[in-house]
Amino acid sequence: MKILIVSDTHRKDGNLKQVIARTGHLDMLIHLGDAEGSEHMIATWVNEGCDLEMILGNNDFFSCLDREKDIMIGRYRTLLTHGHYYNVSVGAEYLAEEARARGFDIAMYGHTHRPFYEVSRKPGDKDLIVLNPGSLSYPRQDGHRPSYMLMEIDKAGEAHFALNFL
């Protein structure tokens, strides 16, 4: 299973179209907010059968998307959020704490325009993966390269993640 994870495209969609073409067949595309109206067009850019999961960002003013979602990806219970309600601009700790308390295996967020990946381990608790694919349109990390993540579920059901840059 191959999943493309993106965020913060802000209706500047050339890079998203390029990534979709580059990655080939997708089983799922996750957009973590701030598509700014492009959410209506993304379905036409992916292959038939690709599941779309999109959530509301802080700049999606006229969108009817959900503020966050609780989805299953394989055996992983996954929280999708833009992150601004969890103050991710100052760190992902509050989001991780909330996701762990609610029983998630993975928490995905956007908003900061900076890629992030961490496996959070607490004694006596299961691991929690927290990630942000960065931004394909307005990256803010050192080097300012547009970024996205690919998630693959292997035959054994294990998730693997790769951060990619344009």
DSSP file with accessible surface (Angstrom, degrees, kcal/mol):
  #  RESIDUE AA STRUCTURE BP1 BP2  ACC     N-H-->O    O-->H-N    N-H-->O    O-->H-N    TCO  KAPPA ALPHA  PHI   PSI    X-CA   Y-CA   Z-CA
    1    1 A M              0   0   87      0, 0.0   152,-2.1     0, 0.0     2,-0.5   0.000 360.0 360.0 360.0 128.9    0.0    0.0    0.0
    2    2 A K  E     -A  152   0A  48    150,-0.2    25,-2.6   148,-0.0    26,-1.4  -0.959 360.0-174.7-118.1 125.9    1.5    3.4   -1.0
    3    3 A I  E     -Ab 151  28A   0    148,-3.1   148,-2.9    -2,-0.5     2,-0.5  -0.974  14.2-150.4-123.2 127.5    0.3    6.6    0.6
    4    4 A L  E     -Ab 150  29A   0     24,-2.3    26,-3.2    -2,-0.4     2,-0.5  -0.848  13.9-163.3 -94.6 128.8    1.3   10.2   -0.4
    5    5 A I  E     +Ab 149  30A   0    144,-3.0   144,-2.4    -2,-0.5     2,-0.3  -0.968  19.3 158.3-118.3 121.2    1.2   12.6    2.5
    6    6 A V  E     + b   0  31A   0     24,-2.8    26,-2.7    -2,-0.5     2,-0.3  -0.887  12.3 179.9-135.4 166.7    1.3   16.4    1.7
    7    7 A S        +     0   0    0     -2,-0.3   129,-1.2    24,-0.2   130,-0.3  -0.983  54.4  26.0-159.6 161.9    0.3   19.6    3.3
    8    8 A D        +     0   0    0     25,-2.3   129,-0.8    -2,-0.3   130,-0.6   0.860  54.9 151.1  51.7  53.8    0.2   23.4    2.9
    9    9 A T    >   -     0   0    0     24,-0.3     3,-2.4    25,-0.2    26,-0.2   0.710  34.8-158.3 -85.1 -21.9    0.0   23.6   -0.9
   10   10 A H  T 3   -     0   0   24     24,-3.0    25,-0.2     1,-0.3    26,-0.1   0.822  63.8 -63.2  48.8  41.4   -1.9   26.9   -0.7
   11   11 A R  T 3  S+     0   0  135     24,-0.6     2,-1.0    23,-0.3    -1,-0.3   0.566 108.9 120.4  62.6  11.9   -3.4   26.5   -4.2
   12   12 A K    <   +     0   0  108     -3,-2.4     3,-0.4     1,-0.1     4,-0.3  -0.797  38.6 167.5 -99.7  87.0    0.0   26.6   -5.8
   13   13 A D     >  +     0   0   19     -2,-1.0     4,-2.5     1,-0.2     5,-0.2   0.439  40.2  94.9 -96.4  -1.0   -0.5   23.1   -7.3
   14   14 A G  H  > S+     0   0   50      1,-0.2     4,-2.2     2,-0.2    -1,-0.2   0.916  90.3  46.9 -58.0 -44.3    2.3   22.6   -9.8
   15   15 A N  H  > S+     0   0   44     -3,-0.4     4,-2.5     2,-0.2    -1,-0.2   0.888 111.0  52.3 -66.8 -37.6    4.6   20.8   -7.4
   16   16 A L  H  > S+     0   0    0     -4,-0.3     4,-2.6     2,-0.2     5,-0.2   0.941 110.0  48.3 -64.1 -44.8    1.7   18.6   -6.2
   17   17 A K  H  X S+     0   0  105     -4,-2.5     4,-2.3     1,-0.2    -2,-0.2   0.910 111.6  51.0 -60.7 -40.9    0.9   17.6   -9.7
   18   18 A Q  H  X S+     0   0   88     -4,-2.2     4,-2.5    -5,-0.2    -2,-0.2   0.918 110.8  47.8 -62.8 -43.5    4.5   16.8  -10.3
   19   19 A V  H  X S+     0   0    0     -4,-2.5     4,-2.5     2,-0.2    -2,-0.2   0.914 110.2  51.8 -65.8 -42.0    4.8   14.6   -7.2
   20   20 A I  H  X S+     0   0   14     -4,-2.6     4,-1.0     1,-0.2    -1,-0.2   0.936 113.0  45.3 -60.9 -43.8    1.6   12.7   -8.1
   21   21 A A  H  < S+     0   0   81     -4,-2.3     3,-0.3    -5,-0.2    -2,-0.2   0.910 114.2  49.6 -65.5 -39.5    3.0   12.0  -11.6
   22   22 A R  H  < S+     0   0  132     -4,-2.5    -2,-0.2     1,-0.2    -1,-0.2   0.856 109.2  50.1 -68.6 -37.4    6.4   11.0  -10.2
   23   23 A T  H  < S-     0   0   13     -4,-2.5    -1,-0.2     1,-0.2    -2,-0.2   0.658  91.8-160.2 -82.4 -15.0    5.1    8.6   -7.5
   24   24 A G     <  +     0   0   38     -4,-1.0    23,-0.2    -3,-0.3    -1,-0.2  -0.370  55.2  22.9  74.0-150.1    2.9    6.6   -9.9
   25   25 A H  S    S-     0   0  111     21,-0.1     2,-0.4    -2,-0.1    21,-0.0  -0.256  71.0-167.2 -58.7 128.7    0.0    4.5   -8.6
   26   26 A L        -     0   0    0      1,-0.1   -23,-0.2    22,-0.1     3,-0.1  -0.932  24.6-164.1-118.2 142.4   -1.3    5.6   -5.2
   27   27 A D  S    S+     0   0   52    -25,-2.6    24,-2.4    -2,-0.4     2,-0.3   0.725  82.7   4.8 -88.2 -28.0   -3.6    3.8   -2.8
   28   28 A M  E     -bc   3  51A   9    -26,-1.4   -24,-2.3    22,-0.3     2,-0.4  -0.986  56.0-156.3-155.8 145.9   -4.2    6.9   -0.8
   29   29 A L  E     -bc   4  52A   0     22,-2.7    24,-2.6    -2,-0.3     2,-0.5  -0.999  13.3-164.5-123.0 127.8   -3.4   10.6   -0.8
   30   30 A I  E     -bc   5  53A   0    -26,-3.2   -24,-2.8    -2,-0.4     2,-0.5  -0.962   3.1-170.5-112.2 123.7   -3.6   12.5    2.5
   31   31 A H  E     -bc   6  54A   1     22,-2.6    24,-1.7    -2,-0.5   -24,-0.2  -0.973   9.5-157.9-114.4 121.3   -3.7   16.3    2.4
   32   32 A L        -     0   0    0    -26,-2.7    78,-0.3    -2,-0.5   -25,-0.1   0.032  53.4 -73.6 -95.2  29.7   -3.2   17.8    5.9
   33   33 A G  S    S+     0   0    0    -27,-0.1   -25,-2.3    24,-0.1   -24,-0.3  -0.086  95.8  79.1 105.8 159.9   -4.8   21.2    5.2
   34   34 A D        +     0   0    1     21,-0.2   -24,-3.0   -26,-0.2   -23,-0.3   0.883  45.1 138.6  66.2  48.1   -4.4   24.6    3.4
   35   35 A A    >   -     0   0    2     20,-0.2     3,-1.4   -26,-0.2   -24,-0.6   0.687  49.8-151.4 -82.7 -22.2   -5.3   23.4    0.0
   36   36 A E  T 3  S-     0   0   72      1,-0.3    24,-0.1   -26,-0.1    25,-0.0   0.861  70.3 -31.8  54.0  45.9   -7.3   26.6   -0.3
   37   37 A G  T >  S+     0   0   22     23,-0.0     3,-1.2     0, 0.0    -1,-0.3   0.143 115.7 101.9 104.9 -19.9   -9.9   25.4   -2.8
   38   38 A S  T X>  +     0   0    0     -3,-1.4     3,-2.0     1,-0.2     4,-1.9   0.655  57.4  88.5 -71.1 -12.5   -7.8   22.9   -4.7
   39   39 A E  H 3> S+     0   0   15      1,-0.3     4,-0.6     2,-0.2    -1,-0.2   0.807  83.7  57.5 -57.2 -25.3   -9.4   20.0   -2.7
   40   40 A H  H <4 S+     0   0  148     -3,-1.2    -1,-0.3     1,-0.2    -2,-0.2   0.733 112.0  40.0 -76.8 -20.3  -12.1   19.9   -5.4
   41   41 A M  H X4 S+     0   0   66     -3,-2.0     3,-1.7    -4,-0.2     4,-0.5   0.702  93.0  80.6 -99.8 -23.9   -9.5   19.3   -8.2
   42   42 A I  H >X S+     0   0    0     -4,-1.9     3,-2.0     1,-0.3     4,-0.8   0.865  84.4  63.4 -56.3 -37.9   -7.1   16.9   -6.5
   43   43 A A  T 3< S+     0   0   55     -4,-0.6     3,-0.4     1,-0.3    -1,-0.3   0.807 100.1  54.2 -58.3 -27.1   -9.4   13.9   -7.2
   44   44 A T  T <4 S+     0   0  109     -3,-1.7    -1,-0.3     1,-0.2    -2,-0.2   0.601 104.4  55.4 -82.6 -10.3   -8.9   14.5  -10.9
   45   45 A W  T <4 S+     0   0   55     -3,-2.0     2,-0.2    -4,-0.5    -1,-0.2   0.569  97.7  71.6 -96.8 -14.7   -5.1   14.4  -10.6
   46   46 A V  S  < S-     0   0   21     -4,-0.8     3,-0.1    -3,-0.4   -21,-0.1  -0.622  90.0 -90.5-102.6 164.6   -4.8   10.9   -9.0
   47   47 A N    >   -     0   0   45    -23,-0.2     3,-1.7    -2,-0.2    -1,-0.1  -0.273  52.7 -86.8 -67.7 156.3   -5.3    7.5  -10.3
   48   48 A E  T 3  S+     0   0  192      1,-0.2    -1,-0.1    -4,-0.1     3,-0.1  -0.353 116.0  30.0 -61.0 139.2   -8.7    5.8  -10.2
   49   49 A G  T 3  S+     0   0   65      1,-0.3     2,-0.5    -3,-0.1    -1,-0.2   0.373  82.5 135.9  90.2  -4.8   -9.2    3.9   -6.9
   50   50 A C    <   -     0   0   16     -3,-1.7    -1,-0.3    -7,-0.1     2,-0.3  -0.658  51.8-135.7 -77.8 120.9   -6.9    6.3   -4.9
   51   51 A D  E     -c   28   0A  93    -24,-2.4   -22,-2.7    -2,-0.5     2,-0.5  -0.592  16.2-148.1 -74.7 137.7   -8.6    7.2   -1.6
   52   52 A L  E     -c   29   0A  46     -2,-0.3     2,-0.5   -24,-0.2   -22,-0.2  -0.936  16.9-179.3-111.1 129.3   -8.5   10.8   -0.7
   53   53 A E  E     +c   30   0A  40    -24,-2.6   -22,-2.6    -2,-0.5     2,-0.4  -0.983  14.2 167.3-125.8 115.0   -8.3   12.0    2.9
   54   54 A M  E     -c   31   0A  21     -2,-0.5    12,-0.5   -24,-0.2     2,-0.3  -0.981  12.7-166.8-131.5 143.2   -8.2   15.8    3.3
   55   55 A I        -     0   0    1    -24,-1.7   -20,-0.2    -2,-0.4     2,-0.2  -0.849  30.7 -89.3-128.0 165.9   -8.7   18.0    6.3
   56   56 A L        -     0   0   34     10,-2.8    26,-0.4    -2,-0.3     2,-0.2  -0.491  36.5-161.6 -75.9 133.8   -9.3   21.7    7.0
   57   57 A G    >   -     0   0    4     -2,-0.2     3,-1.5    25,-0.1   -24,-0.1  -0.617  37.5 -99.3-105.5 174.7   -6.3   24.1    7.4
   58   58 A N  T 3  S+     0   0   57      1,-0.3    -2,-0.0    -2,-0.2   -25,-0.0   0.677 123.8  47.1 -70.4 -14.2   -6.3   27.5    9.0
   59   59 A N  T 3  S+     0   0   51      1,-0.1     2,-1.4     2,-0.0    -1,-0.3   0.302  81.3  98.8-107.1   8.2   -6.4   29.1    5.5
   60   60 A D    X   +     0   0    8     -3,-1.5     3,-1.4     1,-0.2     5,-0.1  -0.471  46.0 159.9 -91.3  65.0   -9.2   27.0    4.1
   61   61 A F  T 3   +     0   0  148     -2,-1.4    -1,-0.2     1,-0.3    -2,-0.0   0.800  69.5  34.7 -62.5 -36.2  -11.8   29.6    4.8
   62   62 A F  T 3  S+     0   0  204     -3,-0.2    -1,-0.3     2,-0.0     2,-0.3   0.139  94.1 114.0-109.5  21.8  -14.6   28.5    2.5
   63   63 A S    <   -     0   0   22     -3,-1.4    -7,-0.0     1,-0.1    -3,-0.0  -0.640  54.6-154.2 -97.2 151.0  -14.1   24.8    2.8
   64   64 A C        +     0   0  131     -2,-0.3    -1,-0.1     2,-0.0     3,-0.1   0.144  52.3 132.6-103.3  16.0  -16.4   22.2    4.3
   65   65 A L        -     0   0   43     -5,-0.1   -10,-0.1     1,-0.1     2,-0.1  -0.277  65.5 -95.3 -65.5 156.3  -13.6   19.8    5.1
   66   66 A D        -     0   0   92    -12,-0.5   -10,-2.8     1,-0.1    -1,-0.1  -0.418  23.1-129.8 -69.9 148.3  -13.4   18.2    8.6
   67   67 A R  S    S-     0   0  128      1,-0.2    15,-0.7   -12,-0.2     2,-0.3   0.834  87.8 -10.0 -67.7 -35.7  -11.2   19.8   11.2
   68   68 A E  E     -E   81   0B  45     13,-0.1     2,-0.3    14,-0.1    13,-0.2  -0.973  67.4-145.0-155.9 163.3   -9.6   16.5   11.9
   69   69 A K  E     -E   80   0B  49     11,-2.1    11,-2.8    -2,-0.3     2,-0.6  -0.980   9.2-149.7-135.7 151.2  -10.1   12.8   11.1
   70   70 A D  E     +E   79   0B  79     -2,-0.3     2,-0.3     9,-0.2     9,-0.2  -0.974  37.6 162.8-115.8 107.7   -9.6    9.5   12.8
   71   71 A I  E     -E   78   0B  19      7,-2.6     7,-3.5    -2,-0.6     2,-0.5  -0.887  36.8-124.6-127.8 160.8   -8.8    6.9   10.1
   72   72 A M  E     -E   77   0B 107     -2,-0.3     2,-0.5     5,-0.2     5,-0.2  -0.909  18.1-174.5-103.8 130.5   -7.3    3.5    9.8
   73   73 A I  E >  S-E   76   0B   1      3,-2.4     3,-2.3    -2,-0.5     2,-0.2  -0.952  71.6 -51.9-120.7 103.7   -4.3    2.9    7.6
   74   74 A G  T 3  S-     0   0   49     -2,-0.5    84,-0.1     1,-0.3    83,-0.0  -0.476 122.5 -23.1  61.5-125.3   -3.7   -0.8    7.7
   75   75 A R  T 3  S+     0   0  133     82,-0.4     2,-0.6    -2,-0.2    -1,-0.3   0.347 117.2 104.3 -96.5   8.6   -3.5   -1.6   11.4
   76   76 A Y  E <   -E   73   0B  22     -3,-2.3    -3,-2.4    29,-0.1     2,-0.5  -0.802  63.7-144.6-100.7 119.7   -2.6    1.9   12.4
   77   77 A R  E     -E   72   0B  73     -2,-0.6    28,-2.9    -5,-0.2    29,-1.8  -0.709  30.9-164.1 -78.5 123.6   -5.1    4.2   14.0
   78   78 A T  E     -Ef  71 106B   0     -7,-3.5    -7,-2.6    -2,-0.5     2,-0.5  -0.936  20.0-150.7-125.4 132.4   -4.2    7.6   12.6
   79   79 A L  E     -Ef  70 107B   0     27,-2.7    29,-3.1    -2,-0.4     2,-0.5  -0.867  12.6-163.9 -98.0 125.1   -5.1   11.2   13.5
   80   80 A L  E     +Ef  69 108B   0    -11,-2.8   -11,-2.1    -2,-0.5     2,-0.3  -0.956  24.8 147.6-108.4 125.2   -5.1   13.7   10.7
   81   81 A T  E     -E   68   0B   1     27,-2.1    29,-0.3    -2,-0.5   -13,-0.1  -0.987  53.1-130.8-150.5 153.3   -5.0   17.3   11.8
   82   82 A H        -     0   0    0    -15,-0.7    28,-1.6   -26,-0.4    -1,-0.1   0.867  46.3-135.2 -73.1 -34.8   -3.6   20.6   10.4
   83   83 A G  S > >S+     0   0    0     26,-0.2     3,-1.9    28,-0.1     5,-1.4   0.152  74.2 110.8 108.4 -18.3   -2.1   21.2   13.8
   84   84 A H  G > 5S+     0   0   41      1,-0.3     3,-1.1     2,-0.2     5,-0.1   0.823  78.4  57.0 -65.0 -25.2   -2.9   24.8   14.5
   85   85 A Y  G 3 5S+     0   0  109      1,-0.2    -1,-0.3     2,-0.1    -4,-0.0   0.586 107.4  50.3 -77.2  -8.8   -5.4   23.8   17.3
   86   86 A Y  G < 5S-     0   0   14     -3,-1.9     9,-0.4    12,-0.0     8,-0.3   0.155 112.1-118.1-111.9  14.1   -2.5   21.9   19.0
   87   87 A N  T X 5 +     0   0  107     -3,-1.1     3,-1.8     1,-0.1     4,-0.3   0.846  52.0 163.0  53.8  40.7    0.0   24.8   18.9
   88   88 A V  G > < +     0   0    4     -5,-1.4     3,-1.1     1,-0.3    -1,-0.1   0.693  59.5  79.3 -66.4 -15.0    2.4   22.9   16.7
   89   89 A S  G 3  S+     0   0   79      1,-0.3    -1,-0.3    -6,-0.2     3,-0.1   0.777 101.3  38.9 -63.3 -22.7    4.2   26.1   15.7
   90   90 A V  G <  S-     0   0  128     -3,-1.8    -1,-0.3     1,-0.4    -2,-0.2   0.370 136.2 -51.7-105.9   2.3    6.0   25.9   19.1
   91   91 A G    <   -     0   0   20     -3,-1.1    -1,-0.4    -4,-0.3     3,-0.3  -0.583  42.9-104.8 141.1 159.7    6.4   22.1   19.1
   92   92 A A  S  > S+     0   0    7     -2,-0.2     4,-2.6     1,-0.2     5,-0.2   0.346  86.3 101.7 -94.7   7.5    4.6   18.8   18.6
   93   93 A E  H  > S+     0   0  138      1,-0.2     4,-2.6     2,-0.2    -1,-0.2   0.899  81.3  47.1 -62.1 -45.6    4.5   17.8   22.2
   94   94 A Y  H  > S+     0   0  110     -3,-0.3     4,-2.5    -8,-0.3    -1,-0.2   0.919 113.4  49.1 -65.1 -41.1    0.9   18.8   22.9
   95   95 A L  H  > S+     0   0    0     -9,-0.4     4,-2.9    -4,-0.3     5,-0.2   0.938 112.3  48.6 -61.7 -45.6   -0.3   17.0   19.8
   96   96 A A  H  X S+     0   0   10     -4,-2.6     4,-2.6     1,-0.2     5,-0.2   0.920 111.1  50.4 -61.4 -42.4    1.7   13.9   20.7
   97   97 A E  H  X S+     0   0  118     -4,-2.6     4,-2.3    -5,-0.2    -1,-0.2   0.929 113.6  44.9 -61.5 -44.9    0.3   14.0   24.3
   98   98 A E  H  X S+     0   0   58     -4,-2.5     4,-1.7     2,-0.2    -2,-0.2   0.920 113.4  49.7 -66.5 -44.1   -3.3   14.3   22.9
   99   99 A A  H  <>S+     0   0    0     -4,-2.9     5,-2.5     2,-0.2     4,-0.3   0.913 112.1  48.2 -62.8 -42.3   -2.8   11.6   20.3
  100  100 A R  H ><5S+     0   0   32     -4,-2.6     3,-1.5    -5,-0.2    -2,-0.2   0.935 110.2  51.7 -64.2 -43.5   -1.4    9.2   22.9
  101  101 A A  H 3<5S+     0   0   84     -4,-2.3    -1,-0.2     1,-0.3    -2,-0.2   0.816 110.5  49.5 -63.7 -29.4   -4.2    9.9   25.3
  102  102 A R  T 3<5S-     0   0   79     -4,-1.7    -1,-0.3    -5,-0.1    -2,-0.2   0.386 118.9-109.5 -94.0   3.5   -6.8    9.1   22.6
  103  103 A G  T < 5 +     0   0   27     -3,-1.5    -3,-0.2    -4,-0.3   -26,-0.2   0.707  61.1 155.3  83.5  22.1   -5.1    5.8   21.6
  104  104 A F      < -     0   0    2     -5,-2.5    -1,-0.2    -6,-0.2   -26,-0.2  -0.471  36.0-159.9 -81.0 154.0   -3.6    6.8   18.2
  105  105 A D  S    S+     0   0   32    -28,-2.9    24,-2.6     1,-0.3     2,-0.4   0.692  82.1  25.5 -95.9 -31.1   -0.6    5.0   16.6
  106  106 A I  E     -fg  78 129B   0    -29,-1.8   -27,-2.7    22,-0.2     2,-0.4  -0.998  60.8-165.3-136.6 138.8    0.2    7.9   14.2
  107  107 A A  E     -fg  79 130B   0     22,-2.8    24,-2.5    -2,-0.4     2,-0.4  -0.996  11.9-170.1-123.6 123.0   -0.5   11.6   14.3
  108  108 A M  E     +fg  80 131B   0    -29,-3.1   -27,-2.1    -2,-0.4     2,-0.3  -0.945  13.6 161.6-114.0 136.1    0.0   13.6   11.1
  109  109 A Y        -     0   0    8     22,-2.3    25,-0.3    -2,-0.4   -27,-0.2  -0.917  18.3-174.5-145.6 169.0   -0.1   17.3   10.9
  110  110 A G        +     0   0    0    -28,-1.6     2,-1.9   -29,-0.3     4,-0.1  -0.097  45.1 102.1-127.7-129.4    1.0   20.3    8.8
  111  111 A H  S    S+     0   0   31      1,-0.2   -28,-0.1   -78,-0.2   -29,-0.1  -0.182  76.6  70.5  74.8 -43.3    0.8   24.1    9.4
  112  112 A T  S    S-     0   0   10     -2,-1.9    -1,-0.2     2,-0.2    23,-0.1   0.661  88.7-138.0 -81.9 -16.6    4.5   24.7   10.2
  113  113 A H  S    S+     0   0    6      1,-0.2    27,-2.3    21,-0.2    28,-0.6   0.690  70.6 110.7  64.7  20.0    5.7   24.1    6.6
  114  114 A R  S    S-     0   0  123     20,-0.2    20,-0.5    26,-0.2    -1,-0.2  -0.991  72.4-119.7-125.6 128.9    8.6   22.2    8.1
  115  115 A P  E     +H  133   0B  29      0, 0.0     2,-0.3     0, 0.0    -5,-0.0  -0.336  36.6 175.5 -66.0 147.8    9.1   18.4    7.8
  116  116 A F  E     +H  132   0B  61     16,-2.4    16,-2.7     2,-0.0     2,-0.3  -0.982  13.2 174.8-153.1 139.6    9.1   16.5   11.1
  117  117 A Y  E     +H  131   0B 108     -2,-0.3     2,-0.3    14,-0.2    14,-0.2  -0.942  12.2 157.9-149.4 127.2    9.3   12.8   11.9
  118  118 A E  E     -H  130   0B  87     12,-2.1    12,-2.8    -2,-0.3     2,-0.7  -0.986  33.0-145.7-150.5 138.1    9.6   11.3   15.4
  119  119 A V  E     -H  129   0B  42     -2,-0.3     2,-0.5    10,-0.2    10,-0.2  -0.940  26.5-152.3-101.4 112.3    8.8    8.0   17.1
  120  120 A S  E     -H  128   0B  22      8,-3.6     8,-2.1    -2,-0.7     2,-0.5  -0.781  12.5-169.7 -90.9 123.2    7.7    8.9   20.6
  121  121 A R        +     0   0  169     -2,-0.5     6,-0.1     6,-0.2     5,-0.1  -0.960   9.3 177.4-118.1 130.4    8.4    6.2   23.2
  122  122 A K    >   -     0   0  101     -2,-0.5     3,-2.4     3,-0.3    -2,-0.0  -0.998  41.0-100.9-127.2 134.7    7.1    6.3   26.7
  123  123 A P  T 3  S+     0   0  136      0, 0.0     3,-0.1     0, 0.0    -2,-0.0  -0.252 108.8  13.2 -54.3 131.9    7.7    3.4   29.2
  124  124 A G  T 3  S+     0   0   87      1,-0.3     2,-0.3     0, 0.0    -3,-0.0   0.424 113.3  93.8  83.0  -3.2    4.6    1.2   29.4
  125  125 A D  S <  S-     0   0   86     -3,-2.4    -3,-0.3     1,-0.0    -1,-0.3  -0.845  79.4-105.7-117.9 158.7    3.0    2.7   26.3
  126  126 A K        -     0   0  106     -2,-0.3    -4,-0.2     1,-0.1    -1,-0.0  -0.401  50.0 -87.9 -74.3 158.6    3.0    1.7   22.7
  127  127 A D        -     0   0   72     -6,-0.1     2,-0.4    -2,-0.1    -6,-0.2  -0.341  38.0-152.9 -64.8 148.9    5.1    3.8   20.3
  128  128 A L  E     - H   0 120B   1     -8,-2.1    -8,-3.6    -3,-0.1     2,-0.5  -0.996   2.7-149.6-126.0 125.7    3.5    6.9   18.7
  129  129 A I  E     -gH 106 119B  22    -24,-2.6   -22,-2.8    -2,-0.4     2,-0.4  -0.856  14.0-172.9 -95.2 127.0    4.7    8.2   15.3
  130  130 A V  E     +gH 107 118B   0    -12,-2.8   -12,-2.1    -2,-0.5     2,-0.3  -0.987  14.2 167.9-120.3 127.8    4.3   11.9   14.8
  131  131 A L  E     -gH 108 117B   0    -24,-2.5   -22,-2.3    -2,-0.4   -14,-0.2  -0.977  27.8-170.3-145.5 155.0    5.0   13.4   11.4
  132  132 A N  E     - H   0 116B   0    -16,-2.7   -16,-2.4    -2,-0.3   -22,-0.2  -0.976  15.3-153.4-138.5 124.5    4.7   16.5    9.2
  133  133 A P  E     - H   0 115B   0      0, 0.0     2,-0.2     0, 0.0    31,-0.1   0.558  37.5-134.7 -76.6  -5.4    5.4   16.3    5.5
  134  134 A G        -     0   0    0    -20,-0.5     2,-0.4   -25,-0.3   -20,-0.2  -0.504  39.2 -51.6  81.4-157.8    6.4   19.9    5.3
  135  135 A S        -     0   0    0    -22,-0.6    12,-1.6    10,-0.2  -127,-0.2  -0.959  27.0-160.4-124.2 136.8    5.1   22.1    2.5
  136  136 A L  S    S+     0   0    0   -129,-1.2  -127,-0.1    -2,-0.4  -128,-0.1   0.619  97.2  31.5 -81.9 -15.0    5.2   21.6   -1.3
  137  137 A S  S    S+     0   0    7   -129,-0.8  -128,-0.1  -130,-0.3    -1,-0.1   0.796 130.2  19.8-113.3 -41.0    4.6   25.3   -2.0
  138  138 A Y  S    S-     0   0  120   -130,-0.6    -2,-0.1     7,-0.1    -1,-0.1  -0.528  72.5-172.7-134.5  67.9    6.2   27.4    0.8
  139  139 A P        -     0   0   18      0, 0.0   -25,-0.2     0, 0.0   -26,-0.1  -0.332   9.5-174.4 -66.0 145.0    8.8   25.4    2.7
  140  140 A R        +     0   0  121    -27,-2.3   -26,-0.2     5,-0.1     3,-0.1   0.386  48.2 101.7-120.1  -1.3   10.3   27.0    5.8
  141  141 A Q  S >  S-     0   0   26    -28,-0.6     3,-2.4     1,-0.2     4,-0.0  -0.314  91.0 -66.5 -79.2 169.6   13.0   24.6    6.8
  142  142 A D  T 3  S+     0   0  161      1,-0.3     3,-0.4     2,-0.1    -1,-0.2  -0.283 128.1  21.5 -52.8 133.7   16.7   25.2    6.1
  143  143 A G  T 3  S-     0   0   60      1,-0.2    -1,-0.3    -3,-0.1    -2,-0.0   0.159  99.8-125.1  90.1 -20.4   17.3   25.0    2.4
  144  144 A H    <   +     0   0  122     -3,-2.4    -1,-0.2     1,-0.2    -2,-0.1   0.829  50.3 162.2  48.9  44.0   13.6   25.8    1.7
  145  145 A R        -     0   0  129     -3,-0.4   -10,-0.2    -7,-0.1    -1,-0.2  -0.795  45.4-110.7 -94.4 130.3   13.1   22.7   -0.5
  146  146 A P        -     0   0   26      0, 0.0    20,-2.2     0, 0.0     2,-0.3  -0.312  46.3-167.7 -55.6 138.6    9.5   21.6   -1.1
  147  147 A S  E     + D   0 165A   0    -12,-1.6     2,-0.3    18,-0.2    18,-0.2  -0.917  22.5 166.9-136.8 160.0    8.8   18.3    0.7
  148  148 A Y  E     - D   0 164A   6     16,-2.1    16,-3.1    -2,-0.3     2,-0.4  -0.943  25.6-123.9-157.2 167.8    6.4   15.5    1.0
  149  149 A M  E     -AD   5 163A   3   -144,-2.4  -144,-3.0    -2,-0.3     2,-0.4  -0.939   7.8-153.0-123.0 147.9    6.3   12.0    2.6
  150  150 A L  E     -AD   4 162A  24     12,-2.4    12,-2.3    -2,-0.4     2,-0.5  -0.974  10.5-164.3-114.4 133.5    5.6    8.6    1.3
  151  151 A M  E     -AD   3 161A   0   -148,-2.9  -148,-3.1    -2,-0.4     2,-0.4  -0.966   6.6-172.1-115.1 131.4    4.2    6.0    3.6
  152  152 A E  E     -AD   2 160A  98      8,-2.8     8,-2.3    -2,-0.5     2,-0.6  -0.988  14.9-152.2-126.0 137.2    4.3    2.3    2.5
  153  153 A I  E     - D   0 159A  21   -152,-2.1     6,-0.2    -2,-0.4   -79,-0.1  -0.945  23.6-147.1-103.6 119.8    2.7   -0.6    4.3
  154  154 A D    >   -     0   0   60      4,-2.5     3,-2.2    -2,-0.6     6,-0.0  -0.165  32.9 -89.1 -81.8 179.5    4.7   -3.8    3.5
  155  155 A K  T 3  S+     0   0  222      1,-0.3    -1,-0.1     2,-0.1    -2,-0.0   0.767 128.1  55.6 -61.9 -24.6    3.3   -7.3    3.2
  156  156 A A  T 3  S-     0   0   81      2,-0.1    -1,-0.3     1,-0.0    -2,-0.0   0.448 120.7-108.5 -86.2  -1.6    3.8   -7.9    6.9
  157  157 A G  S <  S+     0   0   20     -3,-2.2   -82,-0.4     1,-0.3     2,-0.3   0.528  71.5 142.6  89.1   6.6    1.6   -4.8    7.7
  158  158 A E        -     0   0   86    -84,-0.1    -4,-2.5     1,-0.0     2,-0.3  -0.624  46.6-129.8 -85.7 139.3    4.5   -2.7    8.9
  159  159 A A  E     -D  153   0A  16     -2,-0.3     2,-0.4    -6,-0.2    -6,-0.2  -0.677  22.5-173.5 -89.1 139.7    4.6    1.1    8.0
  160  160 A H  E     -D  152   0A 102     -8,-2.3    -8,-2.8    -2,-0.3     2,-0.4  -0.991   6.4-158.2-131.4 140.7    7.6    2.7    6.5
  161  161 A F  E     -D  151   0A  40     -2,-0.4     2,-0.4   -10,-0.2   -10,-0.2  -0.938   8.0-172.6-125.0 142.6    8.1    6.4    5.9
  162  162 A A  E     -D  150   0A  46    -12,-2.3   -12,-2.4    -2,-0.4     2,-0.4  -0.990  16.0-145.0-135.6 125.4   10.3    8.4    3.5
  163  163 A L  E     -D  149   0A  70     -2,-0.4     2,-0.3   -14,-0.2   -14,-0.2  -0.757  25.8-169.7 -84.9 131.8   10.7   12.1    3.5
  164  164 A N  E     -D  148   0A  46    -16,-3.1   -16,-2.1    -2,-0.4     2,-0.3  -0.935  10.0-157.7-126.7 150.2   11.2   13.4   -0.1
  165  165 A F  E      D  147   0A  67     -2,-0.3   -18,-0.2   -18,-0.2   -29,-0.1  -0.915 360.0 360.0-124.6 150.1   12.3   16.7   -1.6
  166  166 A L              0   0   45    -20,-2.2  -151,-0.0    -2,-0.3  -147,-0.0  -0.606 360.0 360.0 -86.7 360.0   11.7   18.3   -5.0
